[in-house]
Amino acid sequence: MERNDKATVEKNESVTVTTDDEPEINYRGWKAMPFIIGNETFEKLGAIGTLANLLIYLTTVFHLKSITAATMINVFNGTANIGTLVGAFLCDTYFGRYKTLGFATSASFVGLLAIQLTAAIPELHPHQCAAQGSGECKGPTTGQLAFLLTGLGLMIVGAGGVRPCNLAFGVDQFNPKTESGKRGIDSFFNWYFFTFTFAQMVSLTLIVYIQSNVSWAIGLGIPAILMLIACVVYFVGSKIYVKVKATGSPMTSVAQVIVVAIKKRKLKPVEQPWLSLFKYIPPKSINYKLPYTDQFRFLDKAAIVTPQDQINPDGSPADPWRLCSMQQAEEVKCLLRVLPIWASQNIYGVTLVQLHTYAIFQAVQSDRRLGNSNFKVPAATYVVFMMLSLTLFIPIYDRVVVPFLRRIRGKEGGITILQRIGIGIFLSVITMFVSGIVEEHRRTIALTKPTLGVAPRKGAISSMSAFWLIPQFTFGGLAEAFASIGLVEFYYKQFPENMKSIGGSLFYCGLAGSSYLSSLLILVVHRTTNQAATGNWLPEDLNKGRLNYFYYMIAGLGVLNLGYFLLCSSWYKYKGNSDTLELELEVNGEKKQSDKPSV
């Protein structure tokens, strides 16, 4: 946004909006953004700066086995992501976004500080292997591991509050009913994702380098300091924020529909339900009126009026646990229709998990030197190529691919959201096939050609350049550009307006499911292949294992998942609204009942 445009938005946004029934809202717009975007930047730098290299920290400083460290990372990521559902519920129901973000950011700082202390204080981590005098490295004591897990636990608390609330809190600062407010929101989205990309770039390069080559104490101390700055910046702007109060969880309405449908399960379905079912929308509801759909018809019974049901003079049901509206039933249908697609996300995400775990172990046992110099690229830094392919492809997709497809297909987005997700799932399968081929090549070179020394507690370093890993990271980034971004858009657009935070949490819950599923696969493969003729697929030394077989197995699961996704997509009905339907009917000269079933 240009400077003069931003000034116009700021001028228009810094106004007070009042109504007869609601307290005044003083939208400050861009005046609040230095504090919010500043908080976002420092918070992401702090969190990503620690998590990006945590796998290497666990194996080199805490002397955990590779499979133990990978499992711990997967469980941590899974719990942090699924915690967003709890955070969204507490935010919407009790505390509001301002208090939730303040508490969560503070908890993240304390957690990062605890992790930094494990590196800075010798008594809080195991002794170096060289100090033992024997070949076997001593692992952490119960107390050392407990202190580390306490820090990770506080970071889970922080992530559970920050992830579902930070984007929505920034949007709260703009007046959504004005053109300048809408432009401000669009611009904020751009700045939000820019800070995320910036934080990843800095974390995967500068901070990871300091951690791996200078000092873990300093490298982990920098993210803790950055998180402290995030807390300070956030609270300094407290007086100018728009603080939307908690209005209650939309899940209450979902529960009411399910309970009432069960109570009325013996009722016979009504004819022409789009005309016969009970209709009521609260005056202050932010949800668009939804047309009737003929899926999940058992929920329709919640909106069948019986002689026992009583209705208030304003048209609302006297007992919402005995009678629900057709609108409520359709909102629950929106939620249920999304769940099969969400299940597919869980399997798709397993590919991304490998790129953040075992792909890094591949880099550890590859030649990471730059040219003929002795400088070695930190293993965790190679993930930056995944992010680069994502960020470089997005503008190409928006400016070239979408307009081209729009001209050919006549659709606004070029392709549907589900088609975009399907392309991403297909690319994730390609990612695993490429990963398997590269790993087979790396292992063959390590076993047949001279090696470059031995990686501590791993094995011989293959003379294959680690830059051979770039293709798998590139395909992984492209998969994210299609599937991950498509899923975020899908959840945002297909959920009712009052469930947007739940929709955002569902994406993170999908990431959690992927992390847990990956941990389960690692455990099963490790135990199953340990006594197999081919040997353990996932040992400490990748040269003695068959990581490529593990990648091919995930690719096979991806193929099955793609078939399942295509089946669900053919069944799925996109969310509509009655106003849009009525307008379309009028344009075609066929004015009909706007509540007719959506097809």
CORLIN-V343777 format. One record per pair of residues at least 24 apart in sequence whose C-alpha atoms are under 10 Angstrom apart, sorted by the first residue. I is the first residue (numbers start at 1). GAP is how many residues later the second one is. If there is no record, write none. Layout:
i=(I I)
gap=(GAP GAP)
//
This chain:
i=(1 1 1 1 1 1 5 5 5 6 6 6 6 6 7 8 9 9 9 9 9 9 9 9 10 10 10 10 11 12 12 12 12 12 12 13 13 13 13 13 13 13 13 13 14 14 14 15 16 17 25 25 25 25 25 26 26 26 26 26 26 26 27 27 27 27 27 27 27 27 27 28 28 28 28 28 28 28 29 29 29 29 29 29 29 29 29 29 29 29 29 29 30 30 30 30 30 30 30 31 31 31 31 32 32 32 32 32 32 32 32 32 32 33 33 33 33 33 33 34 34 34 35 35 35 35 35 35 35 35 35 35 35 36 36 36 36 36 36 36 36 36 36 36 36 36 37 37 37 37 37 37 37 37 37 37 38 38 38 38 38 38 38 39 39 39 39 39 39 39 39 39 39 39 39 39 40 40 40 40 40 40 40 40 40 40 40 40 40 40 40 40 41 41 41 41 41 41 41 41 41 41 41 41 42 42 42 42 42 42 42 42 42 42 42 42 43 43 43 43 43 43 43 43 43 43 43 43 43 43 43 43 43 44 44 44 44 44 44 44 44 44 44 44 45 45 45 45 45 45 45 45 45 45 45 45 45 45 45 45 46 46 46 46 46 46 46 46 46 46 46 46 46 46 46 46 46 47 47 47 47 47 47 47 47 47 47 47 47 47 47 48 48 48 48 48 48 48 48 48 48 49 49 49 49 49 49 49 49 49 49 49 49 49 49 49 49 49 49 49 50 50 50 50 50 50 50 50 50 50 50 50 50 50 51 51 51 51 51 51 51 51 51 52 52 52 52 52 52 52 52 52 52 53 53 53 53 53 53 53 53 53 53 53 53 53 53 53 54 54 54 54 54 55 55 55 55 55 55 56 56 56 56 56 56 56 56 56 56 57 57 57 57 57 58 58 59 59 59 59 60 60 60 60 60 60 60 61 61 61 61 61 61 61 61 61 61 62 62 62 62 62 62 62 62 62 62 62 62 62 62 62 63 63 63 63 63 63 63 63 63 63 63 64 64 64 64 64 65 65 65 65 65 66 66 66 66 66 66 66 66 66 67 67 67 67 67 67 67 67 67 68 68 68 69 70 70 70 70 70 70 70 70 70 70 71 71 71 71 71 71 71 71 72 72 72 73 73 73 73 73 73 73 74 74 74 74 74 74 74 74 74 74 74 74 74 74 75 75 75 75 75 75 75 75 76 76 76 76 76 76 76 76 77 77 77 77 77 77 77 77 77 77 77 78 78 78 78 78 78 78 78 78 78 78 78 78 79 79 79 79 79 79 79 79 79 79 79 79 80 80 80 80 80 80 80 80 80 80 80 80 80 80 80 81 81 81 81 81 81 81 81 81 81 81 81 81 81 81 82 82 82 82 82 82 82 82 82 82 82 82 83 83 83 83 83 83 83 83 83 83 83 83 84 84 84 84 84 84 84 84 84 84 84 84 84 84 84 84 84 84 84 85 85 85 85 85 85 85 85 85 85 85 85 85 86 86 86 86 86 86 87 87 87 87 87 87 87 87 87 87 87 87 88 88 88 88 88 88 88 88 88 88 88 88 88 88 89 89 89 89 89 89 89 89 89 89 90 90 90 90 91 91 91 91 91 91 91 91 91 92 92 92 92 92 92 92 92 92 92 92 92 93 93 93 93 93 93 93 93 94 94 94 94 94 95 95 95 95 95 96 96 96 96 96 96 96 96 97 97 97 97 97 97 97 97 97 97 97 97 97 97 98 98 98 98 98 98 98 98 98 98 98 99 99 99 100 100 100 100 100 100 100 101 101 101 101 101 101 101 101 101 101 101 101 102 102 102 102 102 102 102 102 102 103 103 103 103 103 104 104 104 104 104 104 104 104 104 104 104 104 105 105 105 105 105 105 105 105 105 105 105 105 106 106 106 106 106 106 106 106 106 107 107 107 107 107 107 107 107 107 107 107 108 108 108 108 108 108 108 108 108 108 108 108 108 108 108 109 109 109 109 109 109 109 109 109 109 109 109 109 110 110 110 110 110 110 110 110 110 111 111 111 111 111 111 111 111 111 111 111 111 111 112 112 112 112 112 112 112 112 112 112 112 112 112 112 113 113 113 113 113 113 113 113 113 114 114 114 114 114 114 114 114 114 114 114 115 115 115 115 115 115 115 115 115 115 115 116 116 116 116 116 116 116 116 116 116 116 117 117 117 117 117 117 118 118 118 118 118 118 118 118 119 119 119 119 119 119 119 119 120 120 120 120 120 120 121 124 129 129 135 136 137 160 160 163 163 163 163 164 164 164 164 164 164 164 164 164 165 165 165 166 167 167 167 167 168 168 168 169 169 169 169 170 170 171 172 172 172 172 173 173 173 173 173 174 193 194 197 197 197 197 197 200 200 200 200 200 201 201 201 201 201 201 202 203 203 203 204 204 204 204 204 204 204 204 204 205 205 205 205 205 205 205 206 207 208 208 208 208 208 209 209 209 209 209 209 210 211 212 212 212 212 213 213 213 247 248 249 249 249 250 250 250 250 250 250 250 250 251 251 251 251 253 253 253 253 253 253 253 254 254 254 254 254 254 254 255 255 256 256 256 256 256 256 256 256 256 257 257 257 257 257 257 257 257 257 257 257 257 257 257 257 257 257 258 258 258 258 258 258 258 258 259 259 259 259 259 259 260 260 260 260 260 260 260 260 260 260 260 261 261 261 261 261 261 261 261 261 261 261 261 261 262 262 262 262 263 263 263 263 263 264 264 264 264 264 264 264 264 264 264 265 265 265 265 265 266 267 267 267 267 267 268 268 268 269 269 269 269 269 270 270 270 272 272 273 273 273 273 273 273 273 273 273 274 274 274 274 274 274 274 274 275 275 275 275 275 275 276 276 276 276 277 277 277 277 277 277 277 277 277 278 278 278 278 278 278 278 278 278 278 278 278 279 279 279 279 279 279 279 279 279 279 279 280 280 280 280 280 280 280 280 280 281 281 281 281 281 281 282 282 282 283 285 285 286 286 286 287 287 287 287 287 287 287 287 288 288 288 288 288 288 288 288 288 288 289 289 289 289 289 289 289 289 289 289 289 289 290 290 290 290 290 290 290 290 290 290 290 290 290 290 290 290 290 290 290 291 291 291 291 291 291 291 291 291 291 291 291 291 291 291 291 291 292 292 292 292 292 292 292 292 292 292 292 292 292 292 293 293 293 293 293 293 293 293 293 293 293 293 294 294 294 294 294 294 295 295 295 295 295 295 295 295 295 296 296 296 296 296 296 297 297 297 298 299 299 299 299 299 299 299 300 300 300 300 300 300 300 301 301 301 302 302 302 303 303 303 328 330 330 331 331 331 331 331 331 331 332 332 333 333 334 334 334 334 334 334 334 335 335 335 335 335 335 335 337 337 337 337 337 337 337 337 338 338 338 338 338 338 338 338 338 338 339 339 340 340 340 340 340 340 341 341 341 341 341 341 341 341 341 341 341 342 342 342 342 342 342 342 342 342 343 343 343 343 343 343 344 344 344 344 344 344 344 344 344 344 344 344 345 345 345 345 345 345 345 345 345 345 345 345 345 346 346 346 346 346 346 346 346 346 346 346 346 347 347 347 347 347 347 347 347 347 347 347 347 347 347 348 348 348 348 348 348 348 348 348 348 348 348 348 348 348 348 348 348 348 348 348 349 349 349 349 349 349 349 349 349 349 349 349 349 349 349 350 350 350 350 350 350 350 350 350 350 350 350 350 350 350 350 351 351 351 351 351 351 351 351 351 351 351 351 351 351 351 351 352 352 352 352 352 352 352 352 352 352 352 352 352 353 353 353 353 353 353 353 354 354 354 354 354 354 355 355 355 355 355 355 355 355 355 355 355 356 356 356 356 356 357 358 358 358 358 359 359 359 359 359 359 359 360 360 361 361 361 361 362 362 362 362 362 362 362 362 362 362 362 362 362 363 363 363 363 363 363 363 363 363 364 364 364 364 364 364 364 364 364 364 365 365 365 365 365 365 365 365 365 365 365 365 365 365 365 365 365 365 365 365 365 366 366 366 366 366 366 366 366 366 366 366 366 366 366 366 366 366 367 367 367 367 367 367 367 367 367 367 367 367 368 368 368 368 368 368 368 369 369 369 370 370 370 371 377 379 382 382 382 382 382 383 383 383 383 383 383 384 384 384 384 385 385 385 385 385 385 385 385 385 385 386 386 386 386 386 386 386 386 386 386 386 387 387 387 387 387 387 387 388 388 388 388 389 389 389 389 389 389 389 389 389 389 389 390 390 390 390 390 390 390 390 390 390 390 391 391 391 392 392 392 393 393 393 393 394 394 394 394 397 397 416 416 417 417 417 417 417 417 417 417 417 417 418 418 418 418 418 418 418 418 418 418 418 418 419 419 419 419 419 420 420 420 420 420 420 420 420 420 421 421 421 421 421 421 421 421 421 421 421 421 421 422 422 422 422 422 422 422 422 422 422 423 423 423 423 423 423 423 423 424 424 424 424 424 424 424 424 424 424 424 424 424 424 425 425 425 425 425 425 425 425 425 425 426 426 426 426 426 426 426 426 426 427 427 427 427 427 427 427 427 427 428 428 428 428 428 428 428 428 428 428 428 428 428 429 429 429 429 429 429 429 429 429 429 429 429 429 430 430 430 430 430 430 430 431 431 431 431 431 431 431 431 431 431 431 432 432 432 432 432 432 432 432 432 432 432 432 432 433 433 433 433 433 433 433 433 433 434 434 434 434 434 434 434 434 434 435 435 435 435 435 435 435 435 435 435 435 435 435 435 436 436 436 436 436 436 436 436 436 436 436 437 437 437 437 437 438 438 438 438 438 438 438 438 439 439 439 439 439 439 439 439 439 439 440 440 440 440 440 441 441 442 442 442 442 442 442 443 443 443 443 443 443 443 444 445 446 446 447 447 455 457 457 458 458 458 458 458 459 459 459 459 459 460 460 460 460 461 461 461 462 484 490 493 493 493 494 494 494 494 495 496 518 521 521 521 522 525 525 526 573 573 574 574 575)
gap=(182 183 185 186 187 189 175 178 179 24 174 177 178 181 24 172 165 169 170 171 172 173 174 175 164 170 171 174 169 162 163 166 167 168 169 160 161 162 163 165 166 167 168 171 159 160 161 160 159 158 148 150 217 218 219 147 148 149 214 215 216 217 145 146 147 148 149 154 213 214 215 144 145 146 147 212 213 214 141 142 143 144 145 146 151 152 155 156 159 211 212 213 140 143 144 151 154 155 158 142 206 209 210 138 141 142 202 205 206 207 208 209 210 137 140 155 158 204 208 199 200 203 135 195 197 198 199 200 201 202 203 205 206 130 131 133 134 137 156 194 197 198 199 201 202 205 129 130 133 151 154 155 158 193 196 197 157 191 192 193 194 195 196 66 127 187 188 189 190 191 192 193 194 195 196 198 65 122 126 127 130 151 152 153 155 156 159 187 190 191 193 194 150 151 153 154 155 156 157 158 185 186 188 189 153 157 181 182 183 184 185 186 187 188 189 191 62 65 66 119 152 153 156 180 181 182 183 184 185 186 187 188 191 151 152 153 154 155 156 159 179 182 183 186 150 151 153 154 155 156 157 158 162 177 178 179 180 181 182 185 62 63 66 153 157 161 174 175 176 177 178 179 180 181 182 183 184 61 62 64 65 108 111 112 152 153 156 176 177 179 180 148 151 152 153 154 155 156 159 160 175 63 150 151 152 153 154 155 156 157 158 159 162 170 171 172 173 174 175 177 62 65 66 153 154 157 158 161 169 170 171 172 173 174 26 61 101 104 152 153 157 169 172 148 151 152 153 155 156 304 328 329 331 150 151 154 155 156 158 159 166 167 303 307 325 326 327 328 61 154 157 166 326 301 302 303 305 306 325 152 155 156 301 304 305 308 322 323 324 62 154 155 159 163 82 90 80 397 398 399 66 68 69 77 152 396 397 57 58 64 65 66 67 68 78 79 155 56 57 62 63 64 65 66 75 76 77 78 79 82 83 86 62 63 64 65 66 73 74 75 76 77 394 73 74 75 76 393 74 392 393 474 475 291 292 295 391 392 472 473 474 475 290 291 452 455 456 459 471 472 473 451 454 455 288 283 284 286 287 288 291 445 448 449 452 286 444 445 447 448 449 451 452 77 443 447 79 280 283 284 442 443 446 279 280 282 283 437 438 439 440 441 442 443 444 445 446 437 438 439 440 441 442 443 444 73 76 77 79 80 436 439 440 75 79 82 276 431 434 435 436 437 438 439 78 430 431 432 433 434 435 436 437 438 439 440 441 74 77 78 80 81 429 430 432 433 434 436 437 72 73 74 75 76 77 78 79 80 81 83 428 429 431 432 75 78 79 82 83 424 425 426 427 428 429 430 431 432 434 74 77 78 423 424 425 426 427 428 429 430 431 73 74 75 76 77 78 80 81 422 425 426 429 72 73 74 75 76 77 78 79 80 81 417 418 420 421 422 423 424 425 428 75 76 78 79 416 417 418 419 420 421 422 423 424 71 74 75 78 416 419 70 71 72 73 74 75 76 77 78 414 415 418 72 73 74 75 76 77 161 411 412 413 414 415 416 417 72 75 157 159 160 161 162 412 413 416 71 156 158 159 70 73 74 154 155 156 157 158 410 73 152 153 154 155 156 157 158 406 407 409 410 152 153 154 155 156 157 158 159 151 152 153 154 155 149 150 151 152 153 69 73 147 148 149 150 151 152 64 65 67 68 69 71 72 73 75 145 146 147 148 149 67 68 71 136 137 140 143 144 145 146 147 62 144 146 58 60 61 62 64 65 66 57 58 59 60 61 62 63 64 65 68 130 133 56 59 60 128 129 130 132 133 136 54 55 58 59 128 50 51 52 53 54 55 56 57 58 59 61 127 50 52 53 54 56 57 122 123 125 126 127 129 48 49 51 52 121 122 124 125 126 44 46 47 48 49 50 51 52 54 120 124 43 44 45 46 47 48 49 50 51 53 54 116 119 120 123 42 45 46 49 114 115 116 117 118 119 120 121 122 40 41 42 44 45 48 114 117 118 37 38 39 40 41 42 43 44 45 46 47 113 116 36 39 40 42 43 108 109 110 111 112 113 114 115 116 38 107 108 109 110 111 112 114 115 33 34 35 36 37 38 40 41 106 107 110 32 33 34 35 36 37 40 102 105 106 109 32 35 100 101 102 103 104 105 106 107 108 30 31 34 100 103 104 26 27 29 30 33 98 99 102 29 96 97 98 99 100 101 102 95 96 97 98 100 101 96 24 327 328 322 321 320 345 348 338 341 342 345 336 337 338 339 340 341 342 343 344 336 339 340 26 25 26 334 337 332 333 336 72 73 74 75 71 72 71 69 70 71 72 67 68 69 70 71 68 198 197 187 190 191 193 194 181 183 184 187 188 180 182 183 184 186 187 182 177 178 181 174 175 176 177 178 179 180 181 183 172 173 175 176 177 178 179 175 174 169 170 171 172 173 167 168 169 170 171 172 168 167 165 166 167 168 163 164 165 251 250 249 250 253 81 246 247 248 249 250 251 252 81 247 248 251 67 68 71 75 76 78 79 70 74 75 77 78 79 81 66 77 46 64 65 66 67 68 72 73 76 42 43 44 45 46 63 64 65 66 67 68 69 71 72 73 74 75 40 41 43 44 63 66 71 74 40 43 62 63 64 65 39 40 41 42 43 44 60 61 62 63 64 36 37 38 39 40 41 42 43 60 61 62 63 68 36 37 39 40 38 39 58 59 60 34 35 36 37 38 39 40 42 58 59 33 34 35 36 37 35 31 34 35 37 39 30 33 36 28 29 31 32 35 30 31 34 324 325 24 27 28 30 31 53 322 323 324 26 52 319 320 321 322 323 324 51 318 319 320 321 322 27 28 29 50 24 25 26 27 28 47 48 49 50 24 25 26 27 37 38 39 45 46 47 48 49 24 25 26 36 37 38 45 46 47 48 49 34 35 36 37 44 45 46 47 48 34 35 44 45 46 47 32 33 34 31 212 213 210 211 212 40 44 208 209 210 211 212 290 39 43 208 209 210 288 289 290 291 292 37 38 39 41 42 207 287 288 289 290 291 306 36 37 38 39 40 41 44 206 285 286 287 288 289 290 291 304 305 307 308 35 36 39 284 285 286 287 288 289 290 291 303 304 305 306 307 308 34 35 37 38 41 284 285 286 302 303 304 305 306 307 36 37 40 41 280 282 283 302 303 304 305 306 36 39 279 303 304 305 35 38 39 41 42 276 277 278 303 33 34 36 37 40 41 32 33 36 31 25 27 29 30 31 33 34 24 25 26 28 29 30 33 24 25 28 24 26 27 24 25 26 168 166 245 163 164 165 166 167 168 244 163 164 162 242 160 161 162 239 240 241 242 156 159 160 161 164 167 168 157 158 231 234 235 236 237 238 152 153 156 157 165 168 230 234 235 236 167 229 224 225 227 228 229 232 77 80 146 149 150 223 224 225 227 228 231 145 149 164 165 167 168 169 171 223 167 170 171 218 221 222 81 166 170 214 216 217 218 219 220 221 222 224 76 80 138 139 142 162 164 165 166 168 169 216 220 161 163 164 165 166 167 168 169 170 171 172 215 78 163 164 166 167 168 170 171 207 210 211 213 214 215 73 76 77 78 79 80 81 131 132 135 136 162 163 166 206 207 209 210 211 213 214 76 79 130 131 134 135 161 162 163 164 165 166 168 169 209 78 82 161 162 163 164 165 166 167 168 169 171 204 205 207 208 74 77 78 79 80 81 84 125 128 163 164 167 200 203 204 207 34 76 79 80 121 124 125 127 128 159 162 163 166 158 161 162 163 164 165 166 78 81 161 164 197 200 27 28 31 76 77 80 114 117 118 121 122 24 26 27 30 117 26 180 184 189 193 24 76 80 110 113 114 188 106 109 97 179 180 181 73 76 77 80 81 99 100 104 107 179 180 181 185 79 98 99 101 102 103 104 105 106 90 91 92 94 95 96 97 98 102 178 77 78 81 86 87 88 89 90 91 93 94 95 96 97 98 99 100 101 176 177 178 76 77 79 80 85 86 89 94 95 96 97 98 99 100 101 102 103 75 84 85 86 94 95 96 97 98 99 100 101 93 94 95 96 97 98 99 96 97 98 95 96 97 94 89 87 84 85 87 88 91 86 87 90 91 93 94 86 89 90 93 82 84 85 86 87 88 89 90 91 92 84 85 86 87 88 89 90 91 92 93 94 86 87 89 90 91 93 94 85 86 89 90 81 82 84 85 86 87 88 89 90 91 92 83 84 85 86 87 88 89 90 91 92 95 86 87 90 85 86 89 84 85 88 89 84 87 88 91 84 85 70 74 65 66 68 69 70 71 72 73 76 157 64 65 68 69 72 147 148 150 151 152 154 156 63 64 67 147 150 59 61 62 63 64 65 66 67 70 58 59 60 61 62 63 64 65 66 69 141 144 148 57 60 61 64 139 140 141 143 144 147 55 56 57 58 59 60 63 139 51 52 53 54 55 56 57 58 59 60 61 62 63 138 54 55 57 58 59 133 134 136 137 140 53 56 57 129 132 133 135 136 137 48 49 50 51 52 53 55 56 131 44 47 48 49 50 51 52 55 126 127 130 131 134 46 47 50 122 123 125 126 127 128 129 130 132 133 42 45 46 49 125 128 129 40 41 42 43 44 45 46 47 48 120 124 40 41 43 44 116 118 119 120 121 122 123 124 126 39 115 116 118 119 120 121 122 123 35 37 38 39 41 114 117 118 121 33 34 35 36 37 38 40 41 112 113 115 116 117 120 36 110 111 112 113 114 115 116 117 118 119 35 111 112 114 115 26 28 30 31 32 33 34 110 25 29 30 103 104 107 108 109 110 112 103 106 107 108 109 27 107 24 26 27 100 101 106 99 100 101 102 103 104 105 99 98 96 97 96 97 86 83 84 81 82 83 84 85 81 82 83 84 85 81 82 83 84 80 81 82 81 27 84 81 82 83 79 80 81 82 80 79 36 29 32 33 28 25 28 24 25 26 24 25 24)
//
